[in-house]
Amino acid sequence: MRGDLWSACESNVGGTLLAIIGIAYVPASCYFFVIGRASRGDWFSLSLATTLVVALLAATVQWTFRIGFS
């Protein structure tokens, strides 16, 4: 991304969302590691799964439009 979020979204919105999710996931994972608790079945797992599905759908839609209109 090199700090240019707009260009990154124009290039690949799904990849940009996945990068943001990854950046947010690292400190959250460290937190769960330190407290010694798993996040299965918790709000964190649900929000992570939801955002991953949204990112993958965004990437698929963008890819489909690029293939279709090329």
N, C-alpha and C positions, 0 to 999 in steps of 0.2 A: 504494500500500500504506500510505503514511503511517506506517510502522513497525509496524503491527499485522498481523503475519503470519497469525495465526489468522483474523481477519475477511477478509483477502484470499483465503485458501484456501477459506473458506466461500463467498465470492462467486464466485470463478473460479480453481479450482486450476490449470488449464492456463496461464492468464495469469500467475499467480504464479510457476509454474515457469519460464516463458519469461523473466520479469523477472529471476529469479535467475540463469538461464543467461546472459542478456545482461550482467548485472553482472559475472559471472565471466569472460566472454569478452573484455571490454575490456582488463584488464591482461594477459591471455594474448596477445592480439593485439599489444599494445605490445611485449611481450617478444620475440615472433617477428619483429617489425619491427626491433627494435634489433639482434638477433643476425644479421639478414639471412638467415633460413632459413624456408622454407615448411613448413607442418605437414601437407602432403598425404601420406596413407598412413602417418601416424604415430599414436601412441596418442591424441594430442590430437584428431585428426579423427574417430577412431572413437568416443571418448567424447562429443564434441560431437554427432555424428550420433545416437548412442544416446539421449542426454538430450533432444534435440529430438523424436525419435520418441515417447519416453515422455511428454513434455509435451503433444504433440499428441493422443496417445491419451487422456490424462487429460482434456483439454479436450473431446474428442469424446464420451467416456463421460458426463461431467458434463452436457454440453449435451443428449445423448440422454435422460438421466433427467429433466432439467428439462422438456423438451418432452413426454415421455411421461406425466409425472405432473402436468402443469398442468391 
